[in-house]
Amino acid sequence: MSNVLQVCVCVSLTLFITNEAVTVRRVFVPEDHFLLLSCDGQSDVEWRHGATSLMNVNSTKQKFFSDGMLYIGDVETSDSGLYYCNDRPMAHVTVLRGDDVVVCEGGTLYLRCTLPKQRWAFKHTAEAKKEFISTRFKNGTVVKERPDPDSRFTHTSNHLQILNLQQLDSGTYFCSGKDIAMVTVTSESNTHQCPTAETTEWGNNVPQKSGNVVLIVVLSLCVLAVVTVVLLLVIMCLKFSSRKKLTVSTPEESVQRPQKRRAGGAEAVTLQSADALRSCNDEIHYASLGRQNWRARGWNQQSRQQVIYSTLLLTPKHTP
């Protein structure tokens, strides 16, 4: 049973690791801006863009930091695509052109602004009141001007970063009164506009649901196998127990009680056959209804035949 459990655990872990879906960041960055990609804190890394390794590309646009981060400056449309770190997909980058942009729900958006003093504002619709997001002063101090419990908005010296985009983020964004971009956040179900957010570690678009279904089926079969083994063990134990009880009770029950018979005023005793006596684990049981003197004398081991010698003494009747 332990072997069955070990096999089930190994198969389940293998399927879990193989079909594990990796969440890939959707990053939307305006043209001519810069981009920073991290590798989950790993330091010894190798980056590639699609099938092209970035480690061997001699380009002033790209820089690699000791903490594993990748810097890409002056991004252009050719920089769009899937980026891998150590053969693991990390980010799907979309380079935006123009002021009217469409981004995907759940993604990360960069809005560029290089003014010395920056005050970001937002209008959900043309008729809505302008909402101020944050202000950055010349000394680098940033003051947020509206609640941000999830810290989705980050204000730096040259851009506003919005994490985990939501459809309520759609609208016009201003930097110190200047229109920066008209942003439309579309649903994840819009596959034409939104790249796949989940992919396997080999980069193929495989739905996570299929991997989970396979894993559930394998776990179900393992549970069924364990239950079957347990039931078989219980049945075997019950059979062994019943056989043991039968073996213990047979010698006592197989010897028939002597039957009392009266013939000519004397009492006689009827014994069972020698074959029946032989089956009782070579034990001979004697019984009598009158006074008796039984003497048992072994059996011939060479012939394997049991011989019984006995003498029966009956007390004669006395005439009054």
URVENLIN-V543441 format. One line per field, one symbol per residue. burial: # if it has 16 or more other C-alpha atoms within 10 Angstrom, else .. Layout:
burial = ???
//
This chain:
burial = .......#...#..#...####.########.###.###.....######...#.......#.#...###.#..##...######.##########.....############...########.......#####.....#.#........##############..########...#########.....########.#..#....##..#..##..#..##........................#...#............#..#.....#..#...#...#................................
//
